[in-house]
Amino acid sequence: MNFKLSALTALAVASVATAATTTITPYEVAEMDAIMQDAKAHLFSYMLLVTSGKLSMSDLPAGIVEVAEAAINNEAGYTSLYTEVDFAAVSSMVTALPWYSSRLLPEINSIYSQELATATLL
């Protein structure tokens, strides 16, 4: 095995190991689920932010574009991509959206309540 290939293999194994140990909180799941549902329902609003320059695709949190594409395309298992998402950046970004208080926060709280209820029932 050449050095480049073994270095790439080591990097891939390290990234998988890091993703496997990442703990995603129920609130983070609720936040992402709400954002994905909102993006599917109001895609035009998000595109207006990008085309107006108020939101840059390059400034989006790591992993969110891949999750959004999978969610919008109704790909089964898109939530498995959550391990690649920078949730701290998502939390900062989501609160800056113009419709955060009116659309996102109520949905996040609703989903979060359901996550907690499900977790306590198990």
Order of alpha helices (4+ residues) and beta strands (2+ residues): alpha-alpha-alpha-alpha-alpha-alpha
